[in-house]
């Protein structure tokens, strides 16, 4: 195959016409008309998978709020009582102890200097474990519902019974 030559077109080097590609057209020709674009977007947005995904995201966001409330309002106080009144939301490790000396509240410590808020991390971890466990239970339930045994075959009709009987008689003769 010979080496294609570069040609200068519209102020730049163009190699496409040498290798069989379409020559450059006007940019406006490549843009679809707005009505076609909107129609294509509507077809994309109304596909079953996209709508299902959108519903899942909305329900997931609401479910996340419920789980966050469950962790913050129920589990964290129980864990706090079991650990002797520890409040995980205000647990932190100061990276500048001289600046945060004597400060017990996380927000104040963050204003005073750099801190590692491990209490919030623990709360987020418990939050994640609860969400993951709930999703596991939901998937397990869905699998149980989807893997139900198939319904029993319907009883053969009178015509099918007659045909089976005829078949059996013909087999017996031969």
C-alpha positions as CSV (number, residue, x, y, z in Angstrom):
1,X,0.0,0.0,0.0
2,X,1.5,3.3,-1.0
3,X,2.0,5.9,1.7
4,X,-0.7,8.5,1.4
5,X,0.2,12.1,0.7
6,X,-0.9,14.8,2.9
7,X,-2.9,17.5,1.2
8,X,-3.6,21.0,2.5
9,X,-7.3,21.8,2.7
10,X,-8.9,24.8,4.4
11,X,-5.6,25.7,6.0
12,X,-4.9,22.3,7.6
13,X,-3.4,19.0,6.4
14,X,-6.0,16.5,5.4
15,X,-5.3,12.8,5.0
16,X,-8.9,11.4,5.1
17,X,-9.7,11.5,1.4
18,X,-6.6,9.3,0.8
19,X,-7.8,6.5,3.1
20,X,-11.4,6.4,2.1
21,X,-13.0,8.5,4.8
22,X,-15.6,11.1,4.1
23,X,-14.3,14.5,3.5
24,X,-15.0,17.1,6.1
25,X,-18.5,18.5,5.8
26,X,-20.1,21.6,7.2
27,X,-20.4,21.2,11.1
28,X,-24.1,22.3,11.0
29,X,-24.9,19.4,8.7
30,X,-23.8,17.0,11.4
31,X,-26.1,18.4,14.2
32,X,-29.5,16.7,14.3
33,X,-32.6,18.8,14.2
34,X,-34.0,19.7,17.7
35,X,-37.2,17.7,17.1
36,X,-35.2,14.6,16.2
37,X,-33.0,15.1,19.2
38,X,-36.0,15.4,21.6
39,X,-37.6,12.4,20.1
40,X,-34.4,10.3,20.5
41,X,-34.1,11.6,24.2
42,X,-37.8,10.7,24.9
43,X,-37.2,7.2,23.5
44,X,-34.1,6.8,25.7
45,X,-35.8,8.2,28.8
46,X,-38.9,6.1,28.5
47,X,-37.1,2.7,28.1
48,X,-38.1,0.4,30.9
49,X,-34.6,0.1,32.4
50,X,-34.1,3.9,32.7
51,X,-37.5,4.4,34.4
52,X,-36.8,1.5,36.7
53,X,-33.4,2.9,37.5
54,X,-34.9,6.3,38.3
55,X,-37.5,4.8,40.6
56,X,-34.8,2.8,42.3
57,X,-32.7,5.9,42.9
58,X,-35.6,7.8,44.4
59,X,-36.6,4.9,46.6
60,X,-33.0,4.4,47.5
61,X,-32.6,8.0,48.6
62,X,-35.7,7.8,50.8
63,X,-34.5,4.4,52.2
64,X,-31.1,6.0,53.0
65,X,-32.8,8.6,55.1
66,X,-34.7,6.0,57.0
67,X,-31.5,4.0,57.7
68,X,-29.6,7.1,58.7
69,X,-32.3,8.0,61.2
70,X,-32.4,4.4,62.4
71,X,-28.6,4.5,63.0
72,X,-28.5,8.0,64.5
73,X,-31.7,7.9,66.6
74,X,-31.8,4.2,67.7
75,X,-28.6,2.3,67.3
76,X,-26.1,5.0,68.3
77,X,-27.8,5.8,71.6
78,X,-28.0,2.0,72.4
79,X,-24.3,1.6,71.6
80,X,-23.6,4.7,73.7
81,X,-25.4,3.2,76.7
82,X,-23.6,-0.1,76.3
83,X,-20.2,1.7,76.1
84,X,-20.9,3.9,79.1
85,X,-22.5,7.0,77.6
86,X,-20.1,7.4,74.6
87,X,-21.4,9.8,72.0
88,X,-19.8,8.7,68.7
89,X,-20.8,11.8,66.8
90,X,-18.3,13.8,68.9
91,X,-15.4,11.3,68.8
92,X,-12.3,12.7,67.1
93,X,-8.6,12.4,67.1
94,X,-6.8,15.8,67.0
95,X,-3.9,16.3,64.7
96,X,-3.0,19.5,66.5
97,X,-3.6,18.7,70.2
98,X,-2.3,22.0,71.4
99,X,-5.1,23.8,69.5
100,X,-7.9,21.4,70.5
101,X,-7.0,20.9,74.1
102,X,-10.1,20.7,76.3
103,X,-12.5,20.8,73.4
104,X,-15.1,18.0,73.5
105,X,-17.5,18.9,70.7
106,X,-16.4,17.9,67.1
107,X,-17.6,21.1,65.4
108,X,-15.6,23.3,67.8
109,X,-12.5,21.0,67.3
110,X,-12.8,21.3,63.6
111,X,-12.8,25.0,63.8
112,X,-9.8,25.0,66.1
113,X,-7.6,22.7,64.0
114,X,-7.4,19.6,61.9
115,X,-9.1,16.5,63.4
116,X,-9.9,13.0,62.3
117,X,-13.6,12.5,63.0
118,X,-13.6,8.7,63.6
119,X,-16.9,8.8,65.4
120,X,-18.7,10.0,62.2
121,X,-16.8,7.3,60.3
122,X,-18.0,4.6,62.7
123,X,-21.6,5.9,62.3
124,X,-21.3,5.9,58.5
125,X,-19.9,2.3,58.7
126,X,-22.8,1.1,60.8
127,X,-25.1,2.9,58.4
128,X,-23.5,1.1,55.4
129,X,-23.7,-2.3,57.1
130,X,-27.4,-1.9,57.9
131,X,-28.1,-0.8,54.3
132,X,-26.1,-3.7,52.9
133,X,-27.9,-6.1,55.2
134,X,-31.3,-4.8,54.1
135,X,-30.4,-5.0,50.5
136,X,-29.2,-8.6,51.0
137,X,-32.5,-9.5,52.6
138,X,-34.4,-7.8,49.8
139,X,-32.4,-9.7,47.1
140,X,-32.9,-12.9,49.0
141,X,-36.6,-12.3,49.1
142,X,-36.7,-11.5,45.4
143,X,-34.8,-14.6,44.5
144,X,-37.1,-16.7,46.6
145,X,-40.2,-15.2,44.8
146,X,-38.6,-15.6,41.4
147,X,-37.4,-19.2,41.9
148,X,-40.8,-20.5,42.9
149,X,-41.5,-23.9,41.3
150,X,-43.3,-23.7,38.0
151,X,-47.0,-24.5,38.0
152,X,-48.0,-28.1,37.4
153,X,-48.8,-29.0,33.8
154,X,-52.5,-28.7,33.1
155,X,-54.6,-31.9,32.8
156,X,-54.7,-33.2,29.2
157,X,-57.9,-32.4,27.3
158,X,-60.2,-35.2,26.1
159,X,-58.9,-34.9,22.6
160,X,-55.3,-35.3,23.8
161,X,-56.3,-38.4,25.9
162,X,-57.9,-39.9,22.8
163,X,-54.8,-39.3,20.7
164,X,-52.6,-40.9,23.3
165,X,-54.9,-43.9,23.4
166,X,-54.8,-44.2,19.6
167,X,-51.0,-43.9,19.6
168,X,-50.7,-46.6,22.2
169,X,-53.0,-48.9,20.2
170,X,-50.9,-48.4,17.1
171,X,-47.7,-49.1,18.9
172,X,-49.2,-52.3,20.3
173,X,-50.2,-53.6,16.7
174,X,-46.7,-53.1,15.3
